[in-house]
Amino acid sequence: MKVLAVIVVLGLVGGPRVSNAQPMKMMQVGNIVLLQDTGPVCWGIGGIPFIYVRASSGKLSPITRSEVYDARSVEILNECSTNPLKPRDVKVLKWKGHVFVTVRGLVLAEVLPQDASAAGTTRLQLAKEWANSVRNGLMQVEPL
């Protein structure tokens, strides 16, 4: 796993935290089949929608990107199995021009320029929306 260090924490009242200074880990995922369907997909867990993925990233179609989020979410939930998640654990991190949604410093998703463009908003605003959705969803699916 790559460990990335960032610079300053900036809290937003009533919304996801945006940070430039929290260490984060980019989890490696196994082999994921590259599916060529470029249509939008709603990624979620257990029937609970989390993130609406509208754009491809290089060779990764929206459905393939959602498979990456599946793999990362399994690792995140495994890492958090002994210490239950809290809403404050989901954050938006900005680092070197990138915008990420993280859970306890583990990267779940990167919000790309093409995601923001497809959603008609900025990367930071979309990351906040994704973080809110992930925060609400994880609180419903996390084992008690």
Sequence and secondary structure as in RCSB ss.txt:
>XXXX:A:sequence
MKVLAVIVVLGLVGGPRVSNAQPMKMMQVGNIVLLQDTGPVCWGIGGIPFIYVRASSGKLSPITRSEVYDARSVE
ILNECSTNPLKPRDVKVLKWKGHVFVTVRGLVLAEVLPQDASAAGTTRLQLAKEWANSVRNGLMQVEPL
>XXXX:A:secstr
 EEE    EE  TTS EEESS  EEE            S EEEEETTEEEEEE   BTTB HHHHHHHHHHHHHH
HHHHTTTS   GGGEEEEEETTEEEEEETTEEEEEE HHHHHHHTS HHHHHHHHHHHHHHHHHHHS  
